[in-house]
Amino acid sequence: MFHHGLRRVAPDALNAPPAPYVILGCGYAVLALGLLIFGALRQRDLARAVQRGEASPLPLPMVAGFTIGGVALSVMTVVLVLFQT
């Protein structure tokens, strides 16, 4: 299948072991899943707040967590690619 060949592109192109890329891929998947779940819950909470005529501020700890997670994955990706080349 197509995705089985695609997962080897970076390791093959960089002549590197695939394990770090698998771990990073899992990290991106967990981050994406968290964002999707949080987005769905946020939409529900916001709709309820609008019906009640209330404000519904975004929880700063959640935003900070996703921001830190995204930055960490991005930095790890850059470091991995730079050190693998």
Backbone as a chain_set.jsonl record, in Angstrom:
{"seq": "MFHHGLRRVAPDALNAPPAPYVILGCGYAVLALGLLIFGALRQRDLARAVQRGEASPLPLPMVAGFTIGGVALSVMTVVLVLFQT", "coords": {"N": [[0.827, -1.175, 0.0], [0.254, 2.362, -0.357], [0.86, 4.017, 1.923], [2.652, 2.459, 3.352], [4.988, 2.527, 1.881], [5.489, 5.241, 1.956], [6.188, 5.86, 4.58], [8.834, 5.309, 4.748], [10.253, 7.22, 3.42], [11.682, 9.538, 4.538], [13.612, 8.238, 6.333], [14.953, 6.611, 4.413], [15.837, 8.521, 2.543], [17.578, 9.98, 4.091], [19.273, 8.072, 4.915], [18.933, 6.767, 7.438], [17.989, 5.277, 10.619], [14.616, 4.09, 11.07], [13.223, 4.323, 13.514], [13.31, 6.8, 15.171], [11.765, 8.48, 13.566], [9.336, 7.194, 13.514], [8.589, 7.465, 16.18], [8.39, 10.284, 16.35], [6.327, 10.635, 14.498], [4.231, 9.379, 15.842], [4.039, 11.13, 17.981], [3.151, 13.474, 16.661], [0.686, 12.479, 15.812], [-0.644, 12.042, 18.265], [-0.769, 14.683, 19.19], [-2.378, 15.825, 17.183], [-4.75, 14.331, 17.517], [-5.447, 15.129, 20.11], [-5.909, 17.874, 19.619], [-8.127, 17.697, 17.906], [-10.07, 16.497, 19.569], [-10.183, 18.384, 21.667], [-11.026, 20.593, 20.171], [-13.612, 19.785, 19.382], [-14.892, 19.547, 21.882], [-14.595, 22.156, 22.75], [-16.136, 23.552, 20.877], [-18.688, 22.634, 21.531], [-18.923, 23.599, 24.194], [-18.73, 26.335, 23.709], [-20.997, 26.816, 22.13], [-23.0, 26.283, 24.017], [-22.457, 28.32, 25.865], [-23.024, 30.584, 24.333], [-25.769, 30.271, 23.958], [-26.609, 30.727, 26.562], [-25.878, 33.317, 26.813], [-23.385, 34.008, 27.754], [-19.867, 34.599, 28.321], [-17.118, 32.682, 27.072], [-14.188, 32.037, 27.743], [-11.069, 30.902, 26.359], [-9.346, 28.194, 27.806], [-6.325, 28.944, 29.24], [-4.225, 27.143, 30.153], [-4.68, 24.886, 28.537], [-4.302, 25.862, 25.94], [-1.64, 26.657, 26.182], [-0.463, 24.176, 26.673], [-0.905, 22.765, 24.221], [0.506, 24.457, 22.526], [3.143, 24.316, 23.534], [3.566, 21.573, 23.154], [3.407, 21.399, 20.314], [5.543, 23.084, 19.546], [7.667, 21.715, 20.733], [7.615, 19.252, 19.305], [8.153, 20.235, 16.747], [10.742, 21.343, 17.052], [12.156, 19.025, 17.788], [11.869, 17.599, 15.404], [13.313, 19.18, 13.554], [15.875, 19.085, 14.731], [16.358, 16.319, 14.615], [16.372, 15.854, 11.82], [18.492, 17.532, 11.039], [20.679, 16.387, 12.427], [20.718, 13.864, 11.358], [21.576, 14.143, 8.82]], "CA": [[0.0, 0.0, 0.0], [0.978, 3.618, -0.501], [1.398, 4.544, 3.183], [3.789, 1.654, 3.8], [6.157, 3.046, 1.185], [5.692, 6.63, 2.334], [6.817, 5.981, 5.893], [10.273, 5.085, 4.616], [10.855, 8.275, 2.605], [12.714, 10.287, 5.28], [14.757, 7.401, 6.717], [15.714, 6.19, 3.233], [16.494, 9.685, 1.947], [18.656, 10.411, 4.982], [20.028, 6.874, 5.29], [18.837, 6.773, 8.897], [17.049, 4.285, 11.158], [13.25, 4.618, 11.072], [12.614, 4.436, 14.847], [13.025, 8.173, 15.611], [10.691, 9.049, 12.755], [8.101, 6.559, 13.98], [8.267, 8.11, 17.453], [7.909, 11.626, 16.028], [5.021, 10.49, 13.858], [3.269, 9.092, 16.911], [3.861, 12.383, 18.712], [2.274, 14.332, 15.86], [-0.649, 11.883, 15.827], [-1.234, 12.324, 19.584], [-1.081, 16.107, 19.21], [-3.532, 16.042, 16.302], [-5.925, 13.759, 18.168], [-5.787, 16.037, 21.199], [-6.498, 19.085, 19.052], [-9.459, 17.379, 17.397], [-10.965, 16.295, 20.711], [-10.341, 19.68, 22.321], [-11.837, 21.43, 19.286], [-15.01, 19.346, 19.458], [-15.398, 19.931, 23.203], [-14.644, 23.622, 22.777], [-17.29, 23.976, 20.082], [-19.876, 22.338, 22.338], [-18.961, 24.544, 25.306], [-18.978, 27.677, 23.178], [-22.408, 26.871, 21.729], [-23.783, 26.381, 25.254], [-22.247, 29.65, 26.435], [-23.75, 31.54, 23.49], [-27.191, 30.117, 24.284], [-26.828, 31.337, 27.874], [-25.465, 34.714, 26.741], [-22.191, 34.144, 28.582], [-18.551, 34.502, 27.68], [-16.472, 31.379, 27.243], [-12.777, 32.211, 27.392], [-10.265, 29.708, 26.121], [-8.491, 27.9, 28.966], [-4.917, 29.201, 28.945], [-3.378, 25.962, 30.296], [-4.858, 23.999, 27.391], [-3.627, 26.514, 24.809], [-0.201, 26.57, 26.441], [-0.054, 22.775, 26.498], [-0.817, 22.449, 22.795], [1.59, 25.263, 21.949], [4.408, 23.713, 23.954], [3.675, 20.286, 22.451], [3.707, 21.654, 18.906], [6.9, 23.624, 19.442], [8.6, 20.632, 21.059], [7.686, 18.331, 18.171], [8.827, 20.918, 15.634], [12.178, 21.43, 17.356], [12.701, 17.665, 17.692], [11.936, 17.234, 13.989], [14.439, 19.906, 12.953], [17.11, 18.522, 15.283], [16.534, 14.97, 14.066], [16.755, 15.935, 10.408], [19.824, 18.112, 10.934], [21.698, 15.46, 12.917], [20.705, 12.657, 10.535], [22.148, 14.429, 7.49]], "C": [[0.876, 1.245, 0.0], [1.611, 4.067, 0.814], [2.568, 3.722, 3.7], [5.082, 2.119, 3.116], [6.502, 4.456, 1.621], [6.427, 6.758, 3.66], [8.33, 5.787, 5.829], [10.968, 6.21, 3.857], [11.973, 8.995, 3.362], [13.872, 9.39, 5.705], [15.604, 6.959, 5.521], [16.482, 7.358, 2.623], [17.682, 10.137, 2.781], [19.563, 9.269, 5.408], [20.104, 6.75, 6.818], [17.879, 5.678, 9.362], [15.646, 4.888, 11.267], [12.664, 4.897, 12.459], [12.357, 5.886, 15.289], [11.873, 8.822, 14.836], [9.347, 8.451, 13.127], [7.653, 7.22, 15.279], [7.731, 9.528, 17.212], [6.526, 11.573, 15.392], [3.929, 10.208, 14.871], [3.004, 10.348, 17.738], [2.945, 13.342, 17.972], [0.841, 13.794, 15.852], [-1.357, 12.16, 17.148], [-1.626, 13.797, 19.679], [-2.317, 16.401, 18.362], [-4.819, 15.507, 16.931], [-6.387, 14.651, 19.323], [-6.445, 17.314, 20.708], [-7.908, 18.836, 18.535], [-10.464, 17.209, 18.536], [-11.232, 17.621, 21.413], [-11.218, 20.601, 21.476], [-13.314, 21.068, 19.351], [-15.623, 19.753, 20.8], [-15.546, 21.446, 23.315], [-15.854, 24.136, 22.017], [-18.58, 23.762, 20.871], [-20.018, 23.348, 23.479], [-19.28, 25.958, 24.843], [-20.43, 27.835, 22.758], [-23.307, 27.008, 22.958], [-23.662, 27.771, 25.88], [-23.005, 30.709, 25.64], [-25.245, 31.464, 23.792], [-27.534, 30.78, 25.618], [-26.467, 32.824, 27.885], [-24.233, 35.003, 27.579], [-20.928, 34.119, 27.726], [-17.985, 33.11, 27.945], [-15.003, 31.492, 26.835], [-12.062, 30.873, 27.208], [-9.399, 29.44, 27.346], [-7.004, 28.022, 28.598], [-4.035, 27.963, 29.122], [-3.49, 24.996, 29.096], [-4.143, 24.571, 26.159], [-2.111, 26.404, 24.974], [0.308, 25.149, 26.232], [0.096, 22.392, 25.037], [0.307, 23.22, 22.115], [2.949, 24.66, 22.283], [4.621, 22.371, 23.253], [4.05, 20.455, 20.986], [5.115, 22.167, 18.688], [7.924, 22.524, 19.711], [8.738, 19.647, 19.9], [8.409, 18.964, 16.986], [10.335, 20.985, 15.847], [12.819, 20.047, 17.247], [12.835, 17.216, 16.244], [13.128, 17.9, 13.318], [15.764, 19.323, 13.435], [17.384, 17.145, 14.69], [17.006, 15.023, 12.619], [18.164, 16.502, 10.261], [20.919, 17.145, 11.361], [21.752, 14.158, 12.129], [21.359, 12.893, 9.167], [23.645, 14.579, 7.573]], "O": [[2.066, 1.194, 0.311], [2.778, 4.46, 0.829], [3.407, 4.253, 4.429], [6.149, 2.099, 3.728], [7.675, 4.829, 1.654], [7.216, 7.686, 3.836], [9.026, 6.089, 6.799], [12.183, 6.148, 3.669], [13.102, 9.054, 2.875], [15.025, 9.745, 5.46], [16.832, 6.936, 5.605], [17.64, 7.208, 2.232], [18.678, 10.621, 2.242], [20.509, 9.47, 6.17], [21.183, 6.643, 7.4], [17.051, 5.205, 8.584], [15.51, 6.083, 11.531], [11.691, 5.645, 12.565], [11.253, 6.173, 15.751], [11.107, 9.612, 15.387], [8.325, 9.134, 13.061], [6.468, 7.502, 15.458], [6.728, 9.921, 17.808], [5.656, 12.381, 15.717], [2.825, 10.742, 14.766], [1.869, 10.597, 18.146], [2.064, 13.955, 18.574], [-0.112, 14.573, 15.882], [-2.546, 12.479, 17.155], [-2.697, 14.123, 20.191], [-3.201, 17.145, 18.786], [-5.858, 16.164, 16.878], [-7.582, 14.893, 19.487], [-7.417, 17.787, 21.297], [-8.789, 19.677, 18.71], [-11.581, 17.723, 18.467], [-12.38, 17.944, 21.718], [-12.064, 21.314, 22.015], [-14.171, 21.952, 19.371], [-16.749, 20.248, 20.843], [-16.505, 21.947, 23.903], [-16.525, 25.063, 22.472], [-19.461, 24.622, 20.87], [-21.101, 23.888, 23.704], [-20.014, 26.688, 25.509], [-21.035, 28.878, 23.005], [-24.272, 27.771, 22.935], [-24.646, 28.328, 26.366], [-23.568, 31.634, 26.225], [-25.912, 32.496, 23.871], [-28.624, 31.328, 25.781], [-26.728, 33.514, 28.87], [-24.056, 36.121, 28.061], [-20.934, 33.68, 26.576], [-18.339, 32.455, 28.925], [-14.62, 31.098, 25.734], [-12.412, 29.864, 27.82], [-8.779, 30.363, 27.873], [-6.503, 27.287, 27.747], [-3.151, 27.747, 28.293], [-2.505, 24.373, 28.701], [-3.466, 23.845, 25.431], [-1.394, 26.095, 24.023], [1.388, 24.947, 25.677], [1.087, 21.774, 24.647], [0.981, 22.694, 21.23], [3.802, 24.515, 21.408], [5.728, 22.069, 22.809], [4.91, 19.739, 20.474], [5.804, 21.741, 17.76], [8.925, 22.413, 19.003], [9.849, 19.25, 19.551], [9.188, 18.3, 16.302], [11.11, 20.716, 14.929], [13.902, 19.909, 16.679], [13.796, 16.535, 15.889], [13.873, 17.245, 12.589], [16.672, 19.095, 12.636], [18.514, 16.843, 14.308], [17.937, 14.312, 12.24], [18.947, 16.009, 9.449], [21.973, 17.084, 10.729], [22.734, 13.422, 12.224], [21.656, 11.941, 8.447], [24.298, 14.822, 6.558]]}, "num_chains": 1, "name": "protein.A"}
